[in-house]
Amino acid sequence: MGPGLNKHTSIWSRLYPGFVLLTLSAAMAFSLIDRFALSLLFEPIKADLQLSDTQLGLLHGVAFGLFYATLGIPIAWLVDRWSRKWVIFLGIGCWSAMTALCGFSRNFSQLLGARIGVGVGEAALAPGGYSLIADVVPKNKFATAISIFQMGSLFGAGLALLLGGQILGFVETIDLSGMPLLGSLAPWQLTFIVLALPGIPFLLVLLLFREPLRTGVVSDEPAVGLLEELRKKYQVYTCLFLGNACLVAVSYGNVTWIPSILARQYGWSIPDIGVRLGLLTLIVAPLGILAGGLLADARTRRGSTSPSSGLLMLSGVTTLILVVVGLFAQSAWALFAMVGLIQFSTGLVVGVGPAASVNLASDGARGRISAVYVFVINLIGLGLGPTLVGFLSDTVFAGEILKSLQAFWLMMSISAVLLLAYLLRIGARTALHRF
């Protein structure tokens, strides 16, 4: 082997971890675009298909979140035993195809089925990504790496709003009436089809991945191993998972329903909402995620045996204070500003939470523990959250989505503070290292 080849191989070896991390973070962003573009399209879908707020909440919540969360656990079993590269590859292919099928849906049942398919496909990315990153990135940079991976979620949510509004505005101006299949579709349907197309280049890039050696020994009896792992640290896992889920629920509730609130209550146009809220989400929320990861790693380097619990509590208390202030927002721009601050505050836990759960997990159980974390986060944050806000709007607040969202904010932030306060207490009286 010549010196030139050795040099290029060495350069690629140094760049490869960053390539994997940035690719996975971009894939996370892509998954969130497919997931959250729906919230920007709520109003045209509601008018076209004659849906209630509860049905809209089901499309964004239970239909997606329940299957996304539940399928993550068996997929994580596969992650701990098979090629993580191919698990992620198949997941991206599935959710891209199902996003396109959303565009061909003509009633609530068809759209519900397609949304379930999107959730099934996206369930592969988080456990596969967490496990892959753990074996590629140095341990002293792990929390920051997971935060960068998770930053893709907020970038994706912002891009969903930004691009979704622009794509909707564009397809409304073009005439496709003479084209087969596409000619009879509404603009919101065409938007879904366009948003599915980036899946193709992602699949090609994933072919450059190589499967790294695993650092842990995998149990021959995964179910028993997982239950034993959860039993040994049940108090920490319960408070960590549920406390973070409540904070993530606040963030998901904002991304899901703020576009409808700004359109219904304040008369903003969908393209304007997409640009303004999309840019806010792109700038503010990722800063919160990155800040959380950098602070946790800094505490680790200083020798802290509990680098995460204090940061999680800080996020909970700050979010609760902002939520209470947000109850008094009287204008669209005041609400807009409070949403930005809340997204930053809740963003602090997005990378720190999963990094803490992976660090706590025994070797060989990381994929499954991260899947349980994703299950709880998404069952509450993504499954229950959007659906509950829509249900409260239909049954309690007579269609006033803002009041429904504010009541939800308050319930989730108070619950988060109580759970994370107990987690901080556990960390102070135990010797659980790496947390």
C-alpha positions as CSV (number, residue, x, y, z in Angstrom):
1,M,0.0,0.0,0.0
2,G,1.5,3.3,-1.1
3,P,2.1,6.4,1.1
4,G,-0.6,8.4,-0.8
5,L,-3.2,5.8,-0.1
6,N,-2.2,5.6,3.6
7,K,-2.5,9.4,3.9
8,H,-6.0,9.5,2.3
9,T,-7.1,6.5,4.5
10,S,-5.8,8.3,7.6
11,I,-7.7,11.6,6.6
12,W,-10.9,9.6,6.0
13,S,-10.5,7.8,9.4
14,R,-10.3,11.1,11.2
15,L,-13.2,12.6,9.3
16,Y,-15.4,9.5,9.4
17,P,-16.9,10.0,12.9
18,G,-18.0,13.5,11.9
19,F,-19.4,12.3,8.6
20,V,-21.5,9.7,10.5
21,L,-22.7,12.1,13.1
22,L,-23.6,14.9,10.6
23,T,-25.4,12.4,8.3
24,L,-27.4,11.0,11.1
25,S,-28.3,14.5,12.4
26,A,-29.4,15.4,8.8
27,A,-31.5,12.2,8.7
28,M,-33.1,13.2,12.0
29,A,-33.9,16.6,10.5
30,F,-35.4,14.9,7.4
31,S,-37.5,12.7,9.6
32,L,-38.9,15.7,11.5
33,I,-39.7,17.5,8.3
34,D,-41.9,14.6,7.3
35,R,-43.3,14.5,10.8
36,F,-44.1,18.1,11.5
37,A,-45.0,19.5,8.0
38,L,-48.4,18.0,8.9
39,S,-49.0,20.7,11.6
40,L,-48.5,23.5,9.1
41,L,-51.0,21.8,6.8
42,F,-53.7,21.3,9.5
43,E,-55.9,24.1,8.3
44,P,-56.2,23.1,4.6
45,I,-56.5,19.4,5.6
46,K,-59.2,20.3,8.1
47,A,-61.2,22.2,5.5
48,D,-60.7,19.7,2.7
49,L,-61.4,16.5,4.7
50,Q,-63.9,18.1,7.2
51,L,-61.9,16.9,10.2
52,S,-62.3,17.9,13.9
53,D,-59.4,19.1,16.1
54,T,-59.4,15.8,17.8
55,Q,-58.9,14.0,14.5
56,L,-56.1,16.3,13.6
57,G,-54.5,15.6,17.0
58,L,-54.9,11.9,16.4
59,L,-53.1,12.2,13.0
60,H,-50.1,14.0,14.7
61,G,-50.4,12.2,18.0
62,V,-51.6,8.7,18.6
63,A,-51.5,7.5,14.9
64,F,-47.8,8.5,14.6
65,G,-46.6,8.6,18.2
66,L,-48.0,5.4,19.4
67,F,-46.5,3.3,16.6
68,Y,-43.3,5.3,16.6
69,A,-42.8,4.7,20.3
70,T,-44.0,1.0,20.4
71,L,-42.1,-0.2,17.4
72,G,-38.9,1.3,18.7
73,I,-38.5,-1.5,21.2
74,P,-38.5,-4.5,18.9
75,I,-36.4,-2.5,16.4
76,A,-33.9,-1.8,19.2
77,W,-33.7,-5.5,19.8
78,L,-32.7,-5.8,16.1
79,V,-30.3,-2.8,16.6
80,D,-28.5,-4.8,19.3
81,R,-28.1,-7.8,17.1
82,W,-28.0,-6.8,13.4
83,S,-26.4,-4.1,11.2
84,R,-27.4,-0.7,12.5
85,K,-26.6,0.8,9.0
86,W,-29.3,-1.4,7.4
87,V,-31.8,-0.9,10.1
88,I,-31.6,2.8,9.5
89,F,-31.6,2.3,5.7
90,L,-34.9,0.4,5.8
91,G,-36.4,2.9,8.2
92,I,-35.7,5.8,5.9
93,G,-37.1,4.0,2.9
94,C,-40.3,3.1,4.8
95,W,-41.0,6.6,6.1
96,S,-40.3,8.3,2.8
97,A,-42.7,6.0,0.9
98,M,-45.4,6.5,3.5
99,T,-44.9,10.3,3.4
100,A,-45.6,10.1,-0.3
101,L,-48.7,8.0,0.4
102,C,-50.0,10.8,2.7
103,G,-50.1,12.9,-0.4
104,F,-52.4,10.4,-2.1
105,S,-54.8,10.1,0.9
106,R,-58.4,11.2,0.2
107,N,-60.0,10.6,3.6
108,F,-59.2,10.4,7.3
109,S,-58.7,6.6,7.3
110,Q,-56.2,6.7,4.5
111,L,-54.3,9.5,6.0
112,L,-54.3,7.8,9.4
113,G,-52.9,4.6,7.8
114,A,-50.2,6.5,6.0
115,R,-49.2,8.4,9.2
116,I,-48.9,5.1,11.0
117,G,-46.5,3.9,8.3
118,V,-44.4,7.1,8.7
119,G,-44.2,6.4,12.5
120,V,-43.1,2.8,11.9
121,G,-40.3,3.9,9.5
122,E,-39.0,6.7,11.8
123,A,-38.9,4.3,14.8
124,A,-35.6,2.9,13.4
125,L,-33.5,6.1,13.5
126,A,-33.2,7.0,17.1
127,P,-32.2,3.6,18.6
128,G,-30.0,2.8,15.6
129,G,-28.4,6.3,15.7
130,Y,-27.7,6.3,19.5
131,S,-26.0,2.9,19.3
132,L,-24.0,3.7,16.2
133,I,-22.8,7.0,17.6
134,A,-21.8,5.3,20.9
135,D,-19.3,3.1,19.0
136,V,-18.0,5.8,16.7
137,V,-17.5,8.9,18.8
138,P,-15.0,9.2,21.8
139,K,-16.7,8.8,25.2
140,N,-15.7,12.2,26.4
141,K,-17.6,13.8,23.5
142,F,-20.6,11.6,23.7
143,A,-23.2,14.0,25.3
144,T,-22.2,16.7,22.7
145,A,-22.4,14.2,19.9
146,I,-25.9,13.0,21.0
147,S,-26.9,16.7,21.3
148,I,-25.7,17.3,17.7
149,F,-27.7,14.2,16.6
150,Q,-30.8,15.5,18.4
151,M,-30.3,19.0,17.1
152,G,-31.4,17.6,13.8
153,S,-34.9,17.1,15.3
154,L,-35.3,20.9,15.9
155,F,-33.7,21.8,12.6
156,G,-36.1,19.4,11.0
157,A,-39.1,20.9,12.8
158,G,-38.0,24.4,11.8
159,L,-37.4,23.3,8.2
160,A,-40.8,21.6,8.1
161,L,-42.4,24.9,8.9
162,L,-40.1,26.9,6.7
163,L,-40.1,24.6,3.7
164,G,-43.7,23.3,4.1
165,G,-45.2,26.8,3.9
166,Q,-43.0,27.7,0.9
167,I,-43.8,24.4,-0.9
168,L,-47.5,24.8,-0.2
169,G,-47.4,28.4,-1.6
170,F,-45.5,27.3,-4.7
171,V,-47.7,24.3,-5.6
172,E,-50.8,26.5,-5.2
173,T,-49.5,28.6,-8.1
174,I,-48.8,25.8,-10.6
175,D,-51.3,24.0,-12.8
176,L,-50.9,20.2,-12.9
177,S,-54.5,19.5,-14.0
178,G,-53.3,17.7,-17.2
179,M,-50.8,15.4,-15.4
180,P,-51.8,11.8,-14.5
181,L,-52.1,11.0,-10.8
182,L,-50.9,14.5,-9.7
183,G,-53.5,16.6,-11.6
184,S,-56.4,15.8,-9.2
185,L,-54.4,16.4,-6.0
186,A,-54.9,19.4,-3.6
187,P,-51.9,21.6,-2.8
188,W,-51.5,20.0,0.7
189,Q,-51.3,16.6,-1.0
190,L,-48.6,17.7,-3.4
191,T,-46.6,19.2,-0.5
192,F,-46.4,15.7,1.1
193,I,-45.1,14.2,-2.2
194,V,-42.4,16.8,-2.6
195,L,-41.3,16.3,1.1
196,A,-40.8,12.6,0.5
197,L,-38.2,13.0,-2.3
198,P,-35.1,13.7,-0.2
199,G,-35.3,10.1,1.1
200,I,-33.6,8.9,-2.1
201,P,-30.2,10.8,-1.7
202,F,-30.2,9.8,2.0
203,L,-30.4,6.1,1.1
204,L,-27.4,6.5,-1.3
205,V,-25.3,8.3,1.4
206,L,-26.0,5.6,3.9
207,L,-24.3,3.1,1.6
208,L,-21.0,4.7,2.6
209,F,-21.4,3.8,6.3
210,R,-19.5,0.8,7.7
211,E,-20.7,-1.2,10.7
212,P,-18.4,-0.5,13.8
213,L,-17.3,-3.0,16.3
214,R,-19.6,-3.1,19.4
215,T,-18.0,-2.1,22.7
216,G,-20.4,-4.2,24.8
217,V,-21.4,-7.9,25.1
218,V,-24.9,-8.6,24.1
219,S,-27.0,-10.8,26.3
220,D,-28.3,-14.1,24.9
221,E,-31.7,-13.3,26.6
222,P,-32.5,-9.8,25.7
223,A,-36.0,-9.5,27.4
224,V,-34.6,-10.8,30.7
225,G,-31.6,-8.5,30.4
226,L,-33.7,-5.5,29.8
227,L,-36.1,-6.1,32.6
228,E,-33.2,-6.7,35.0
229,E,-31.6,-3.4,33.9
230,L,-34.8,-1.5,34.4
231,R,-35.4,-3.1,37.8
232,K,-32.0,-2.3,39.2
233,K,-32.3,1.5,38.4
234,Y,-36.1,1.8,38.2
235,Q,-36.3,5.1,40.2
236,V,-33.7,6.9,38.1
237,Y,-35.1,5.6,34.8
238,T,-38.7,6.5,35.8
239,C,-38.0,10.0,36.8
240,L,-35.6,10.6,33.9
241,F,-37.9,9.2,31.2
242,L,-41.1,10.7,32.5
243,G,-39.6,14.1,33.5
244,N,-38.0,14.6,30.1
245,A,-41.2,13.3,28.4
246,C,-43.2,16.1,30.0
247,L,-40.8,18.8,28.8
248,V,-40.6,17.3,25.3
249,A,-44.4,17.3,25.3
250,V,-44.4,21.1,25.8
251,S,-42.1,21.5,22.8
252,Y,-44.1,19.1,20.6
253,G,-47.3,20.8,21.6
254,N,-45.9,24.1,20.4
255,V,-44.7,22.8,17.0
256,T,-48.0,21.0,16.5
257,W,-50.5,23.7,17.4
258,I,-48.9,27.1,17.3
259,P,-49.3,27.3,13.5
260,S,-53.1,26.8,13.8
261,I,-53.3,29.3,16.7
262,L,-51.5,32.0,14.6
263,A,-53.7,31.3,11.6
264,R,-57.1,31.0,13.4
265,Q,-56.8,33.5,16.2
266,Y,-54.4,36.1,14.7
267,G,-55.0,35.7,11.0
268,W,-51.4,35.0,9.9
269,S,-51.1,33.4,6.5
270,I,-49.6,29.9,6.3
271,P,-46.5,30.9,4.2
272,D,-45.9,33.7,6.8
273,I,-46.3,31.3,9.7
274,G,-43.9,28.9,8.0
275,V,-41.2,31.5,7.5
276,R,-41.4,33.2,10.9
277,L,-42.0,30.1,13.1
278,G,-39.6,28.0,11.0
279,L,-36.7,30.5,11.4
280,L,-37.4,30.8,15.1
281,T,-37.3,27.0,15.5
282,L,-34.2,26.7,13.4
283,I,-32.3,29.3,15.4
284,V,-33.5,29.1,19.0
285,A,-34.3,25.5,19.8
286,P,-31.0,24.0,18.4
287,L,-29.0,26.5,20.6
288,G,-30.8,25.1,23.6
289,I,-30.0,21.5,22.6
290,L,-26.3,22.3,22.0
291,A,-26.0,24.3,25.2
292,G,-27.3,21.4,27.2
293,G,-24.8,18.9,25.7
294,L,-21.8,21.3,26.1
295,L,-22.7,22.0,29.7
296,A,-23.1,18.3,30.5
297,D,-19.8,17.4,28.9
298,A,-18.1,20.3,30.7
299,R,-19.4,19.0,34.1
300,T,-18.1,15.5,33.1
301,R,-14.6,16.8,32.4
302,R,-14.6,18.6,35.8
303,G,-15.2,15.2,37.4
304,S,-18.9,15.4,38.2
305,T,-20.5,12.0,38.7
306,S,-24.0,13.5,38.2
307,P,-23.5,15.9,35.2
308,S,-27.1,15.7,33.9
309,S,-29.6,15.8,36.7
310,G,-29.0,19.5,37.6
311,L,-29.3,20.6,34.0
312,L,-32.6,18.7,33.6
313,M,-33.9,20.4,36.8
314,L,-32.8,23.8,35.4
315,S,-34.7,23.2,32.2
316,G,-37.8,22.1,34.2
317,V,-37.9,25.2,36.5
318,T,-37.1,27.6,33.6
319,T,-39.8,26.1,31.5
320,L,-42.4,26.4,34.3
321,I,-41.6,30.1,34.8
322,L,-41.8,30.8,31.1
323,V,-45.1,28.9,30.8
324,V,-46.6,31.0,33.7
325,V,-45.5,34.2,32.0
326,G,-46.8,32.9,28.7
327,L,-50.3,32.6,30.1
328,F,-50.5,36.4,29.9
329,A,-49.4,36.8,26.3
330,Q,-52.0,39.0,24.7
331,S,-50.7,39.5,21.1
332,A,-49.4,37.2,18.3
333,W,-45.9,38.6,18.7
334,A,-45.9,38.2,22.5
335,L,-47.0,34.6,22.1
336,F,-44.4,34.1,19.3
337,A,-41.6,35.4,21.6
338,M,-42.7,33.2,24.5
339,V,-42.7,30.1,22.3
340,G,-39.1,30.8,21.3
341,L,-38.0,31.1,24.9
342,I,-39.9,27.9,25.8
343,Q,-38.3,26.0,22.9
344,F,-34.8,27.0,24.1
345,S,-35.6,25.9,27.6
346,T,-37.1,22.6,26.7
347,G,-34.3,22.1,24.2
348,L,-31.8,21.7,27.1
349,V,-33.0,18.2,27.8
350,V,-33.2,16.9,24.2
351,G,-29.6,15.8,24.0
352,V,-28.8,15.4,27.7
353,G,-31.7,13.1,28.4
354,P,-30.9,10.3,25.9
355,A,-27.2,10.7,26.6
356,A,-27.9,10.1,30.3
357,S,-30.0,7.1,29.6
358,V,-27.4,5.5,27.3
359,N,-24.6,6.2,29.8
360,L,-26.6,4.7,32.6
361,A,-27.3,1.5,30.6
362,S,-25.2,-1.6,31.0
363,D,-23.1,-2.7,28.0
364,G,-25.2,-4.6,25.5
365,A,-28.4,-3.0,26.6
366,R,-27.9,0.5,25.2
367,G,-30.1,0.0,22.1
368,R,-33.0,-1.4,24.1
369,I,-32.7,1.2,26.9
370,S,-32.6,4.0,24.4
371,A,-35.7,2.4,22.8
372,V,-37.5,2.5,26.1
373,Y,-36.5,6.1,26.5
374,V,-37.8,6.9,23.0
375,F,-41.0,4.9,23.8
376,V,-41.8,6.9,26.9
377,I,-40.8,10.3,25.4
378,N,-42.9,9.8,22.3
379,L,-45.8,8.1,23.9
380,I,-46.3,11.1,26.2
381,G,-44.7,13.9,24.2
382,L,-45.8,13.0,20.7
383,G,-48.6,10.6,21.2
384,L,-50.6,12.1,24.1
385,G,-49.6,15.7,23.7
386,P,-51.0,16.8,20.3
387,T,-54.1,14.6,20.8
388,L,-54.9,15.9,24.3
389,V,-54.6,19.5,23.1
390,G,-57.1,18.8,20.3
391,F,-59.4,17.0,22.6
392,L,-59.4,19.8,25.2
393,S,-60.2,22.3,22.3
394,D,-63.2,20.2,21.2
395,T,-64.6,19.3,24.6
396,V,-63.6,22.0,27.2
397,F,-62.5,25.2,25.5
398,A,-65.0,25.3,22.6
399,G,-62.4,25.4,19.8
400,E,-60.1,27.9,21.5
401,I,-56.8,26.1,20.8
402,L,-54.6,28.7,22.6
403,K,-56.4,28.1,25.9
404,S,-56.1,24.3,25.4
405,L,-52.4,24.6,24.7
406,Q,-51.8,26.9,27.7
407,A,-53.6,24.4,30.0
408,F,-51.4,21.6,28.6
409,W,-48.3,23.7,29.1
410,L,-49.1,24.1,32.7
411,M,-49.9,20.4,33.4
412,M,-46.7,19.2,31.7
413,S,-44.3,21.7,33.2
414,I,-45.5,21.2,36.7
415,S,-45.2,17.4,36.3
416,A,-41.7,17.8,34.9
417,V,-40.5,19.9,37.8
418,L,-41.8,17.4,40.4
419,L,-40.3,14.4,38.6
420,L,-36.9,16.1,38.0
421,A,-36.7,17.4,41.5
422,Y,-37.0,13.8,42.8
423,L,-34.4,12.8,40.2
424,L,-32.0,15.4,41.6
425,R,-32.6,14.1,45.1
426,I,-31.8,10.5,43.9
427,G,-28.6,11.7,42.3
428,A,-27.6,13.4,45.5
429,R,-27.9,10.3,47.7
430,T,-26.7,7.5,45.3
431,A,-23.5,6.7,43.6
432,L,-24.7,6.1,40.1
433,H,-21.7,7.0,38.1
434,R,-21.9,8.6,34.6
435,F,-25.2,10.2,35.4
